[in-house]
Every structure is written in C-alpha cells, then in structure tokens.
C-alpha cells in the first residue's frame, strides 16, 4: 500500500569514529556515548553507501540456468566529505594515529604537527552514522572499518579544504556483526 510517510530523505546527519570495541547506542534515538567523536560538518553531498556482492552460480548438468547462488564476497563502503580541518580529519586523511601528533604554541601561534609514516600501518575504527529526516533517525554502526580511498584535496580561494574519505567495513572483532542498522519509526508488518 502506498504510504507517503515512508518516503524518507537524508536531510541531515552526523558521522562519528571511536576505537574498535567502543559501546554503541542500542537504538537510533539515544545519544552517542563516551569514546565517540563527532567529526563535524560534512559537505551537502552527505553520505553515500555502497553494498557490493559477488556470487558464485551453481549450475546443474544439462541446465542452462543456475540452480543456486552463493554469496562469496560482500563489502560495504561509506563515502563522505568532511569540511572541518581538525585533528581527527587530518589523522584519518593522512593515516596518522592521534597519539603520534603534537600540539605546540598557544593562542594565535598554536599549531598541530605530525610526520607521515614511511610505511603506514592500517588504522581501524568503529564508525557511527546518523541520517535524519525530521523525527525519523536511521543509524548505521560499523564495528570495524578502515579508510580505503582518499579524494584529492583542493587548495584554492573559492573552495573548502575538504577531506573526502571512503571507509570499508571489515569483519567484526570476536565474530560479531560487522554492521548494525537501526531505522526509527519503521514497524514490522502485522
């Protein structure tokens, strides 16, 4: 049955990172707890999610069509462009651990410094994403992810020095679920 209250948009949202294993909210209405870092403003492009699957087809002798398929690979990616330049967006873009950054000076002479590693090690994070349309929050929690693609940074007078990042979900620690999804005001059918 057609129901216009079920047509949703991604009007606004937030993106969070935390150490792998950080406790996440159990519903889409609760606030993010201790350890979750809000990465600030994102561009008007919002969040893009891709879910890619590869399948193997099993065909029976004498039949032209598959009698069964089996998922052999499933990967979820999340692409977002952060507008704010802060320690976390710099750490994610340049692949530097926050612990390897230093802050010096005070006031107008304060600065953040770090050296890029010669051979970067992968850095893993838990991700939290809220996509909100009025009073209908959708929440995506990724147990473990890493940055796998980085867009170009543009330095010019008429554009923001943004950080375009794509995160790929990985297997969850201890065999848990890699991604949890929570959809506000979406009931099960009667």
N, C-alpha and C positions, 0 to 999 in steps of 0.2 A: 504494500500500500504506500502511495506517495505521502511523504511527511516532510514538509519544509523545515521543521525543527531539527531534522537530522542532517541538514546541509551545513557543513562546517567550513570555516576558513581559518587560516593561520594568521590571525590579526596581530598578535604579538607573542613574545616568548622570552625565555631565558635559557642560558647554557651554563652548565656547571662542570667542574672537574674536582676529583678527590683522589686520595690514594686508593689503590685497589683494596677492597675489603671494607671500605667505609660503609657504615649502615645507611641505607637509603630509606626514604619515606615509604610507607606501605599503602598509601592512597594518593590520588592526584591533588588532594586539597590541602594536605599538610605542608608546612614549610620544610625546606631542606635543613638538615641538622648540622651538627658540628663536623667540620672537616670538608664541607662542600664549598667551593669557591665560585662565586658568580663572576663570569668573565666580562660582564658589562655589555655595552651596546654592540649590536650586530647591524650589518647593512640591511637595507629594505628588501634584499633578496631573501632574507630569512634562512630557514634550514631546508636542505634537500636531503632526502633519504633515498638510498638505492638498495634494493634487495635482489641479489643475483643468485641464481641457482643453476647448477649443471646437473644433468641427469643422464643415466645410462638406460638405454632401452633394451629390454629383453624380448627377443623375438622367438617364436616357436617355428620349428621346422615346417615348411610348407605354407606359412602365413606371411603376408606382406606387412602387416601392422604389428606393433608391439603388443604383447600381452600383459606387460607390466613395465613400469619405470621405477627407478630407484634414484633418490637424490644422492649425489656423490660429493657435492660441494655446495655450501650455502654461505654467502658473505653479505653482511650488512655494512654499508658505509654511510657516513653522515658528513655533509659538506656545509660549511658555514664560514662567513667572513666577519671577523671581529674588527670593530672600528677603534677600540681603545688601545693605546700603547701603554701596557703595564707589565710588571714583572712576569705575570703568567702568560700573557700573549707572546711576549718575547721568548720565554722558556719553551713554549710549545712550538713556535715557528723555527727557532734555531736549534732545537733539540738539546737544550741545556737544562740540567737539573737546577731547581731554585736554590738548592744548597751550595751550588758552585758559583753563585752570583754574589757580588759585593755591592754595598751602598756606601758612598763616601760623600763628604761635604754636608752642608746644611742649607736650608732655605733655597735661595736662587742659585747656589753653587752645588746643590746636591746632584749626584749622578749615580746611575747603576752601571756596573761593568761586569763583563764575563769574557772568557775566552772560549771560542768554539772548539770542541774536541777534534783531534786529528782523525780519530776513528770513533764516530758516535755510537754509543750503545743505545738500543731501543729503550724508550721510556714508556711505561704503561700507566694508565689512569683509568679510574672509573668515571663514567660520564652520566650527567643528568640533563635532560632536556624537557622543557615545558613549552607546549604550544597551546595558546589560549585564544578562544573565541568567546568573548563575553564571560559567561559563567560556566563554560564547558572546557575544563582543562584536559589536555592529553599529555601524558607524561611517559617519557622513554628513559629507561635506566639501563646502561650498558655496564656489565660487571668488570670488563677489562677491555681496553682499546689502546691503540697507538695511532699517532699521526702518520699517515702513509703518503699523502700528497700535499704539496705546498704550492700555492699560486704565487705569481710574481708580485713583488712589492713595487709600487709606483711612487716616485718622489717628484711631485710637481705641484704648482700653485693651485690648481683647480680640482685636486682630488685628495681624498683621505689616505694616509699611510696605513692601509688596512692589512690584515693578516688572513688570507684565505687558506683554510685548512680542511683536509678531509681525514676523518677518523675512521679506522676499520675496526669492527668488533672482532674480538678474539675469543678463544674458549675461556670459559669462566674458571676461576680457581676452584679446586676441590670438586670439579664436576658439576657445579651448579648451573643454573640457567644463564646463558650469555646475555640475554636481553629480556627485560621485564617491561611490559606495556600496560598502562593504566588509562582508561578512557572514561572521563567524567560524564555522567548523565546518558550512558548508553546501556539500557537494560537488556537482559537476556530475554528471548522470546518466551511468551507464556505457553 
